[in-house]
Structure formats: C-alpha cells, structure tokens
C-alpha cells in the first residue's frame, strides 16, 4: 500500500493556478497520483479553505456548480480529518513546540490524526518531522549530492 499523504490547501490551489506553469504541473501530478492511488488525505479545514479560494480568489472564480462537482468527486472522497477536542489540543501543543500559527499547526495535527506519513506543503519547514509526520515541499528542487 502506498504511503498516505496529507495535502495542504496550497497543493489543490496550485493545481488550478496558471500563473506558475511549473508549480501547476507539479501540483497536478501530486493530485493525480493522490486520487489514482487513493493515498491522498485532506481535512475539513482544507476543504473549507479550498472552497473559499475557488469561489472568491481565483483569477477566474469557479462557478458554484463547478465547485460542487469538484467537492463531490475529489475533495470529499479524500476528506478524512474532522475536528474534535483532541485535535485542537494537539494543534495547541504544536504551536507551543514550533511557534507556528494555529491554522498551520491544525493542518499538522490533522495529518497526524489521519495517520499520514507525510504532509505536502510549501508553507512549513521542508524536512522537519512533527508528531511522526514528515513535512515535504513538493515544489522544492531536489537536493544534489
């Protein structure tokens, strides 16, 4: 079975963003593989953030009908992370440990709660491990040896 990957909102958003073709290509590849293998995981927070961006902040906003289709076909099948008191407490512990903002910490807590090996995001420290979750930036160039 493939490694479970938690996808931050920026991965989904960049898969639609034509302003940076290379970033869009990489994000689309991540999304395609996540959907194809079934190993992509998101949380309610990612769903909410994506819906808000798609409807209001894309250069050409998606229509509600388009967003509804994407929600039903892509987002909800991947959504496994939902809030509870333990999730919020874990996020607060991450805030204390890392100094990161609450919402970034909530993403990491959600990745851990859904038993994901990695969190794909460009927003946090590439290579850092928090609660057993390895943070990976899929847009960063591979290191040369």
ABEGO torsion letter per residue (X at the ends): XBBBBBBBAAAAAAAABAABAAAAAAAAAAAAAAAAAGABBBBAAAAAAAAAAAAAABABBBBAAAAAAAAAAAAAAABABBBBAAAAAAAAAAAAAAGBBAAAAAAAAAAAAAGBABBBBAABBBGBBBGGBBBBBAABBBBBX
